[in-house]
């Protein structure tokens, strides 16, 4: 009860701090004009696109040392284009509109990937797509026993921003929607980043105070997770070094860079979560400064700038951003996703998000109302909370074994389907059934391995994945008779 009471006090303070929010009833609702809501959603989207696409030239450029950018003018003179930081969400957003649902089912998500998401994907998402060729469905595609990128990749962050934008003042709803889509490729700590950042974006509609936004994010993660500790560390280091972001960057690297600058130290959640929080704290509410800090912190800088600038974009709004004279062409060009619209614009992408936000508000206890001839939205506020705690990995492994044991046996011993046998072989290797079939049913097991060899995309991903879990999985595959 004490925590809930404290949050209601924070909500009241937040409500009083935002222009355009005109009433609150017992700390449960706020009202925002339709114009202001749309401006904030469009501002968040534009910040997302600018951070991502202007940040690409800094991606993975600053690893051992930070960057030295001192000046930056946001620009998209040729318009925006589809990049993996936004185009997964774009696919989902259109499908959510077409299906009239904010929560697409696993089978629908699977079909969307087969139809649209086949290339220009990497790491956890590339591995998830390869698993789908075996008809392994989400969220199993984001389970660590099957996807060796799932426990650290930042996919939980960079496929999350849109869900905060369509959930103003509704952090729990934002996190639920986010997890429905990020859990396709990740789980565990990366899922905490989904909850952290979706909550922070949802909170940015209700307050411009960065500390309150971060407070809300911390309330949404497992108290025992590393993500929360990263946020607390960065806040403490910022307090110790308020005018020296390089000192904080050095402390972040010393504590959380543990893989000699290899892939885990480039797109792992620890360093990149720290980068986003640092950009917001050292940015101090200044959009340009926030962007520069995100670029300079390095690592997966485009993703980090995209997340930080989504929040900054919501805080400032699109009208302010467009008033700065930045060269921005209203185009969203599809370069990456099969069978998707060729005539999208930044405006039409924003229209889609606004439409989903309107539905989300009314679906969760809010309403569209009219006052003095103007349209407002009355939004039912939610208390930030962690809706997915860290999993017990041993229980996760045991649960998958139990759920898939009979399926694996049926496919290896009796199926005539190449796909089913290949799927069973892969599951048997991952879940430690392989040695039994190798010994007791050698012919059927060899047939299953031959079937698995017909899926070179998955085998290539397994062979080349640079993660500790992939090293273990390769050892299992070799012991089971696979020649990788």
C-alpha positions as CSV (number, residue, x, y, z in Angstrom):
1,X,0.0,0.0,0.0
2,X,2.9,2.4,0.8
3,X,4.4,2.0,-2.7
4,X,1.0,2.6,-4.3
5,X,0.4,5.7,-2.2
6,X,3.9,7.0,-3.1
7,X,3.2,6.5,-6.8
8,X,-0.1,8.4,-6.6
9,X,1.7,11.3,-5.1
10,X,4.3,11.1,-7.9
11,X,1.4,11.0,-10.4
12,X,-0.2,14.1,-8.9
13,X,3.2,16.0,-9.1
14,X,3.7,14.8,-12.6
15,X,0.2,15.9,-13.7
16,X,0.8,19.4,-12.2
17,X,4.1,19.7,-14.1
18,X,2.8,19.3,-17.7
19,X,1.2,22.0,-19.7
20,X,-2.1,20.9,-21.3
21,X,-3.0,18.3,-18.7
22,X,-5.9,20.1,-17.1
23,X,-7.5,17.8,-14.5
24,X,-6.8,14.8,-12.3
25,X,-9.3,12.9,-10.2
26,X,-7.9,11.1,-7.2
27,X,-4.6,10.6,-9.0
28,X,-6.2,8.2,-11.4
29,X,-6.8,10.1,-14.7
30,X,-5.3,12.9,-16.6
31,X,-6.6,14.8,-19.6
32,X,-4.6,15.9,-22.6
33,X,-5.7,17.7,-25.7
34,X,-5.8,15.7,-28.9
35,X,-3.5,18.2,-30.5
36,X,-0.9,17.8,-27.7
37,X,-1.2,14.1,-27.6
38,X,-0.6,13.9,-31.4
39,X,2.3,16.4,-31.2
40,X,4.0,14.3,-28.5
41,X,3.6,11.0,-30.5
42,X,4.9,12.6,-33.7
43,X,7.8,14.1,-31.7
44,X,8.6,10.7,-30.2
45,X,8.6,9.1,-33.7
46,X,10.7,11.8,-35.2
47,X,13.2,11.6,-32.4
48,X,13.3,7.8,-32.9
49,X,14.0,8.2,-36.6
50,X,16.6,10.9,-36.2
51,X,18.4,9.2,-33.4
52,X,18.5,5.9,-35.3
53,X,19.4,7.2,-38.8
54,X,21.7,10.1,-37.8
55,X,23.3,7.7,-35.3
56,X,24.2,5.0,-37.9
57,X,27.6,6.5,-38.7
58,X,28.5,6.2,-35.0
59,X,27.3,2.6,-34.6
60,X,30.0,0.4,-33.1
61,X,32.7,3.0,-33.8
62,X,33.5,3.9,-30.2
63,X,34.3,0.9,-28.1
64,X,37.5,1.3,-26.1
65,X,37.1,5.1,-26.1
66,X,34.2,7.4,-26.5
67,X,33.5,9.6,-29.5
68,X,34.4,13.3,-29.8
69,X,31.3,14.8,-31.5
70,X,30.8,18.4,-30.3
71,X,28.3,19.7,-32.8
72,X,25.2,18.1,-34.4
73,X,22.3,19.4,-36.5
74,X,19.5,16.8,-36.9
75,X,18.6,16.2,-40.5
76,X,16.9,13.8,-42.9
77,X,17.3,15.6,-46.2
78,X,16.3,12.6,-48.2
79,X,13.7,11.5,-45.7
80,X,13.8,8.5,-43.3
81,X,14.3,4.9,-44.4
82,X,13.5,1.5,-43.0
83,X,16.2,0.3,-40.6
84,X,16.0,-2.5,-38.1
85,X,15.6,0.0,-35.2
86,X,12.1,1.0,-36.6
87,X,11.0,-1.4,-39.3
88,X,10.1,-4.4,-37.1
89,X,7.7,-2.1,-35.3
90,X,6.5,-0.7,-38.6
91,X,5.5,-4.3,-39.7
92,X,3.7,-4.9,-36.4
93,X,2.0,-1.5,-36.4
94,X,0.4,-2.0,-39.8
95,X,-0.7,-5.6,-38.8
96,X,-2.1,-4.3,-35.6
97,X,-4.2,-1.8,-37.5
98,X,-5.3,-4.4,-40.1
99,X,-6.2,-7.0,-37.4
100,X,-7.8,-4.5,-35.0
101,X,-5.7,-5.9,-32.2
102,X,-2.9,-4.5,-30.1
103,X,-1.7,-8.0,-29.2
104,X,-1.0,-10.1,-32.2
105,X,-0.9,-13.9,-31.5
106,X,2.2,-16.0,-31.8
107,X,1.0,-17.6,-35.0
108,X,0.2,-14.1,-36.5
109,X,3.7,-12.9,-35.6
110,X,5.2,-16.0,-37.1
111,X,3.3,-15.4,-40.4
112,X,4.4,-11.7,-40.4
113,X,8.0,-12.7,-40.2
114,X,7.7,-15.2,-43.0
115,X,6.0,-12.6,-45.2
116,X,8.0,-9.5,-44.3
117,X,11.1,-10.0,-42.2
118,X,13.6,-12.1,-44.1
119,X,16.8,-10.1,-44.4
120,X,18.6,-7.0,-42.9
121,X,18.3,-8.6,-39.5
122,X,21.1,-9.6,-37.1
123,X,22.0,-11.4,-33.9
124,X,19.0,-12.5,-31.8
125,X,16.5,-11.5,-34.5
126,X,18.4,-13.3,-37.3
127,X,18.6,-16.4,-35.1
128,X,14.8,-16.2,-34.3
129,X,14.1,-16.0,-38.0
130,X,16.1,-19.1,-38.7
131,X,14.3,-21.0,-36.0
132,X,11.0,-20.0,-37.7
133,X,12.1,-22.0,-40.7
134,X,11.7,-25.0,-38.5
135,X,8.2,-23.9,-37.4
136,X,9.4,-22.9,-34.0
137,X,7.0,-20.1,-32.9
138,X,7.4,-17.1,-30.6
139,X,8.0,-16.8,-27.8
140,X,10.1,-20.0,-27.9
141,X,12.2,-18.3,-30.6
142,X,13.3,-15.9,-27.8
143,X,14.0,-18.6,-25.3
144,X,17.7,-19.0,-24.3
145,X,17.9,-22.8,-24.6
146,X,16.9,-22.4,-28.3
147,X,18.3,-18.9,-29.2
148,X,21.8,-18.3,-27.9
149,X,21.5,-14.6,-28.3
150,X,18.4,-14.3,-26.1
151,X,20.0,-13.5,-22.8
152,X,21.9,-10.3,-23.7
153,X,21.0,-8.8,-27.1
154,X,19.5,-5.3,-27.1
155,X,16.5,-6.3,-29.3
156,X,14.5,-5.9,-26.1
157,X,15.3,-2.2,-26.3
158,X,15.3,-1.3,-30.0
159,X,12.0,-3.0,-30.9
160,X,10.2,-1.3,-27.9
161,X,9.8,2.4,-28.6
162,X,6.6,2.4,-30.5
163,X,4.7,0.6,-27.7
164,X,5.5,3.4,-25.3
165,X,4.4,6.0,-27.9
166,X,0.9,4.3,-28.2
167,X,0.5,4.0,-24.4
168,X,0.6,7.6,-23.0
169,X,0.5,7.5,-19.2
170,X,0.0,3.7,-19.3
171,X,3.3,2.1,-18.5
172,X,2.0,-1.4,-17.7
173,X,0.1,-1.6,-20.9
174,X,3.2,-0.3,-22.8
175,X,5.3,-3.0,-21.2
176,X,2.7,-5.7,-22.0
177,X,2.5,-4.7,-25.6
178,X,6.3,-4.4,-25.8
179,X,7.0,-7.8,-24.4
180,X,4.5,-9.4,-26.8
181,X,6.8,-8.3,-29.6
182,X,10.3,-8.2,-28.2
183,X,10.0,-11.7,-26.6
184,X,10.1,-13.0,-30.2
185,X,13.9,-12.9,-29.9
186,X,15.0,-12.2,-26.3
187,X,14.1,-13.1,-22.7
188,X,15.5,-12.5,-19.2
189,X,17.5,-9.3,-18.7
190,X,16.8,-7.9,-22.2
191,X,13.1,-8.2,-21.4
192,X,13.7,-6.0,-18.5
193,X,14.9,-3.3,-20.9
194,X,11.6,-3.5,-22.7
195,X,9.8,-2.8,-19.5
196,X,12.3,-0.1,-18.5
197,X,12.2,1.9,-21.7
198,X,8.5,1.4,-22.6
199,X,7.6,2.6,-19.2
200,X,9.9,5.6,-19.5
201,X,8.4,6.6,-22.8
202,X,4.9,6.2,-21.5
203,X,5.8,8.4,-18.5
204,X,7.3,11.1,-20.7
205,X,3.8,12.0,-21.8
206,X,3.0,12.9,-18.2
207,X,6.1,14.6,-17.0
208,X,9.1,16.3,-18.6
209,X,11.2,15.7,-15.4
210,X,13.9,13.2,-16.4
211,X,14.4,11.9,-12.9
212,X,10.7,11.1,-12.6
213,X,10.8,9.4,-15.9
214,X,13.8,7.2,-14.7
215,X,12.0,6.6,-11.4
216,X,9.0,5.2,-13.3
217,X,11.3,3.0,-15.4
218,X,13.0,1.6,-12.3
219,X,9.7,0.7,-10.8
220,X,9.0,-1.4,-13.9
221,X,11.9,-3.8,-13.7
222,X,12.7,-6.8,-11.5
223,X,14.3,-5.4,-8.3
224,X,17.0,-8.0,-8.6
225,X,17.9,-7.5,-12.3
226,X,21.2,-6.2,-13.7
227,X,19.3,-3.7,-15.8
228,X,18.1,-1.9,-12.6
229,X,21.6,-2.0,-11.2
230,X,23.0,-0.4,-14.3
231,X,20.5,2.4,-14.0
232,X,21.3,3.0,-10.4
233,X,25.0,3.0,-11.1
234,X,24.7,5.5,-13.8
235,X,22.6,7.8,-11.7
236,X,25.2,7.6,-8.9
237,X,28.1,8.2,-11.3
238,X,26.3,11.2,-12.8
239,X,25.7,12.6,-9.4
240,X,29.5,12.2,-8.6
241,X,30.5,13.7,-12.0
242,X,27.7,16.0,-13.1
243,X,29.8,17.9,-15.6
244,X,32.0,15.0,-16.8
245,X,30.2,12.5,-18.9
246,X,33.5,10.9,-19.9
247,X,34.2,9.9,-16.3
248,X,30.8,8.2,-16.2
249,X,31.5,6.5,-19.5
250,X,34.8,5.2,-18.2
251,X,33.1,3.8,-15.0
252,X,30.5,2.1,-17.2
253,X,33.1,0.5,-19.3
254,X,35.2,-0.6,-16.4
255,X,32.3,-2.3,-14.7
256,X,30.2,-3.6,-17.6
257,X,32.6,-4.2,-20.5
258,X,33.6,-7.8,-19.7
259,X,34.1,-9.5,-23.1
260,X,37.3,-7.7,-24.5
261,X,35.3,-5.5,-26.8
262,X,33.7,-8.4,-28.7
263,X,30.1,-8.6,-29.7
264,X,28.7,-8.9,-26.1
265,X,30.5,-5.6,-25.4
266,X,28.8,-4.0,-28.5
267,X,25.2,-5.0,-28.5
268,X,24.7,-6.2,-25.0
269,X,22.1,-4.7,-22.8
270,X,24.4,-3.5,-20.0
271,X,26.5,-1.0,-21.9
272,X,23.7,0.2,-24.1
273,X,21.2,0.7,-21.2
274,X,23.9,2.7,-19.5
275,X,24.3,4.8,-22.6
276,X,20.6,5.7,-22.9
277,X,20.3,6.7,-19.2
278,X,23.6,8.7,-19.4
279,X,22.3,10.5,-22.6
280,X,19.2,11.6,-20.8
281,X,20.9,12.6,-17.6
282,X,23.8,14.5,-19.2
283,X,21.4,15.9,-21.9
284,X,19.5,17.6,-19.1
285,X,16.4,18.0,-21.3
286,X,18.3,19.5,-24.2
287,X,17.5,17.6,-27.4
288,X,20.8,18.2,-29.2
289,X,22.9,17.6,-26.2
290,X,21.0,14.3,-25.5
291,X,21.7,13.2,-29.0
292,X,25.4,14.1,-28.9
293,X,26.0,12.2,-25.6
294,X,24.2,9.1,-27.0
295,X,26.4,9.2,-30.1
296,X,29.6,9.8,-28.1
297,X,29.0,7.0,-25.6
298,X,29.3,4.6,-28.6
299,X,28.7,0.9,-28.6
300,X,25.4,0.4,-30.4
301,X,25.0,4.1,-30.7
302,X,22.2,4.3,-33.2
303,X,19.9,2.2,-31.1
304,X,20.8,4.2,-28.0
305,X,20.3,7.5,-29.6
306,X,17.0,6.3,-31.0
307,X,15.7,5.3,-27.6
308,X,16.9,8.5,-25.8
309,X,15.7,10.7,-28.6
310,X,12.2,9.1,-28.6
311,X,11.9,10.2,-24.9
312,X,13.3,13.7,-25.7
313,X,11.0,13.9,-28.7
314,X,8.0,13.2,-26.6
315,X,9.1,15.8,-24.1
316,X,9.7,18.5,-26.8
317,X,7.0,17.6,-29.3
318,X,7.1,17.6,-33.1
319,X,6.0,21.2,-33.5
320,X,9.0,22.4,-31.6
321,X,11.3,20.1,-33.4
322,X,10.1,21.2,-36.8
323,X,10.4,24.9,-35.8
324,X,14.2,24.4,-35.4
325,X,14.7,24.6,-39.2
326,X,16.1,21.1,-39.5
327,X,16.2,19.7,-43.0
328,X,13.7,16.9,-42.8
329,X,11.9,15.4,-45.8
330,X,8.6,13.7,-45.1
331,X,9.5,10.2,-46.4
332,X,9.8,6.8,-44.9
333,X,11.4,4.7,-47.6
334,X,11.2,0.9,-47.4
335,X,14.6,-0.7,-48.1
336,X,14.4,-3.7,-45.9
337,X,10.9,-5.4,-45.5
338,X,9.3,-7.6,-48.1
339,X,5.8,-6.8,-49.3
340,X,5.4,-3.6,-47.4
341,X,4.1,-0.2,-48.5
342,X,6.3,1.7,-50.8
343,X,4.6,5.1,-50.2
344,X,4.9,5.5,-46.4
345,X,5.8,8.9,-45.0
346,X,6.9,10.0,-41.5
347,X,3.5,11.6,-41.3
348,X,1.6,8.5,-42.3
349,X,3.7,6.3,-39.9
350,X,2.8,8.8,-37.2
351,X,-0.9,8.6,-38.2
352,X,-0.8,4.9,-37.6
353,X,0.7,5.3,-34.1
354,X,-1.9,7.9,-33.2
355,X,-4.7,5.7,-34.3
356,X,-3.4,2.8,-32.2
357,X,-2.9,5.2,-29.2
358,X,-6.5,6.3,-29.5
359,X,-7.7,2.7,-29.4
360,X,-5.3,1.8,-26.6
361,X,-6.6,4.7,-24.4
362,X,-10.2,3.7,-24.8
363,X,-9.5,0.0,-24.5
364,X,-7.9,0.6,-21.1
365,X,-10.5,2.7,-19.3
366,X,-9.9,6.1,-21.0
367,X,-12.2,8.1,-23.3
368,X,-12.2,10.7,-26.0
369,X,-14.1,13.7,-24.9
370,X,-15.1,17.2,-26.1
371,X,-14.7,20.4,-24.1
372,X,-15.4,23.9,-25.4
373,X,-15.4,22.6,-28.9
374,X,-12.0,20.9,-28.6
375,X,-11.1,17.2,-28.4
376,X,-9.3,15.8,-25.3
377,X,-8.3,12.4,-24.2
378,X,-9.1,11.3,-20.6
379,X,-6.4,8.7,-19.9
380,X,-6.6,6.2,-17.0
381,X,-3.1,6.3,-15.4
382,X,-1.3,3.1,-14.5
383,X,1.2,2.5,-11.8
384,X,4.5,1.2,-13.2
385,X,5.2,-2.4,-12.3
386,X,7.4,-5.3,-13.5
387,X,5.0,-7.6,-15.2
388,X,7.8,-10.1,-16.1
389,X,10.4,-11.0,-13.5
390,X,13.7,-12.7,-14.4
391,X,13.1,-16.3,-15.3
392,X,14.7,-19.3,-13.4
393,X,16.8,-20.6,-16.4
394,X,16.9,-24.1,-15.0
395,X,13.1,-24.2,-14.7
396,X,12.8,-22.7,-18.2
397,X,15.0,-25.5,-19.6
398,X,13.1,-28.2,-17.7
399,X,9.8,-26.8,-18.8
400,X,10.8,-26.8,-22.5
401,X,12.1,-30.4,-22.1
402,X,8.8,-31.5,-20.6
403,X,6.7,-29.7,-23.2
404,X,8.6,-30.9,-26.2
405,X,9.7,-34.4,-25.2
406,X,6.9,-36.3,-26.8
407,X,6.9,-34.2,-30.0
408,X,10.6,-34.8,-30.4
409,X,10.2,-38.6,-30.0
410,X,7.3,-38.7,-32.4
411,X,9.1,-36.8,-35.1
412,X,12.4,-38.6,-34.9
413,X,10.9,-42.1,-34.7
414,X,7.8,-41.9,-36.9
415,X,7.6,-38.7,-39.0
416,X,8.2,-38.6,-42.7
417,X,8.3,-34.8,-42.9
418,X,11.8,-33.4,-43.4
419,X,10.9,-30.2,-41.6
420,X,9.5,-32.1,-38.6
421,X,12.6,-34.3,-38.3
422,X,14.9,-31.3,-38.7
423,X,13.0,-29.5,-36.0
424,X,13.1,-32.5,-33.7
425,X,16.9,-32.9,-34.3
426,X,17.5,-29.3,-33.3
427,X,15.3,-29.4,-30.3
428,X,16.9,-32.7,-29.2
429,X,20.4,-31.1,-29.4
430,X,19.3,-28.0,-27.5
431,X,17.3,-29.9,-24.8
432,X,19.8,-32.8,-24.2
433,X,17.8,-35.6,-25.8
434,X,20.3,-36.2,-28.6
435,X,22.5,-38.7,-26.8
436,X,19.6,-41.0,-26.2
437,X,18.5,-41.2,-29.8
438,X,22.1,-41.3,-31.0
439,X,22.6,-44.5,-28.9
440,X,19.2,-46.1,-29.0
441,X,18.0,-45.2,-32.5
442,X,21.1,-44.4,-34.5
443,X,19.5,-44.7,-38.0
444,X,16.5,-42.5,-37.2
445,X,18.9,-40.0,-35.5
446,X,21.2,-39.9,-38.5
447,X,18.1,-39.3,-40.7
448,X,17.0,-36.4,-38.5
449,X,20.5,-34.9,-38.7
450,X,20.4,-35.2,-42.5
451,X,17.1,-33.4,-42.4
452,X,18.6,-30.6,-40.2
453,X,21.4,-30.2,-42.8
454,X,18.7,-28.9,-45.2
455,X,18.5,-25.7,-43.2
456,X,21.8,-24.0,-43.9
457,X,20.6,-20.6,-42.6
458,X,20.2,-22.0,-39.0
459,X,23.4,-24.0,-39.2
460,X,25.3,-20.9,-40.4
461,X,23.9,-18.9,-37.5
462,X,24.8,-21.6,-35.1
463,X,28.3,-21.8,-36.5
464,X,29.0,-18.1,-36.5
465,X,27.1,-16.8,-33.4
466,X,29.6,-15.1,-31.1
467,X,28.0,-15.8,-27.7
468,X,28.8,-18.0,-24.7
469,X,25.5,-19.9,-25.1
470,X,26.3,-20.5,-28.8
471,X,29.7,-22.0,-27.9
472,X,27.9,-24.5,-25.6
473,X,25.3,-25.2,-28.2
474,X,28.0,-25.9,-30.8
475,X,29.6,-28.4,-28.5
476,X,26.3,-30.2,-28.0
477,X,25.8,-30.3,-31.8
478,X,29.2,-31.7,-32.5
479,X,28.8,-34.3,-29.8
480,X,25.5,-35.3,-31.4
481,X,27.2,-35.9,-34.7
482,X,26.8,-32.6,-36.5
483,X,29.8,-31.4,-38.6
484,X,29.7,-27.6,-38.2
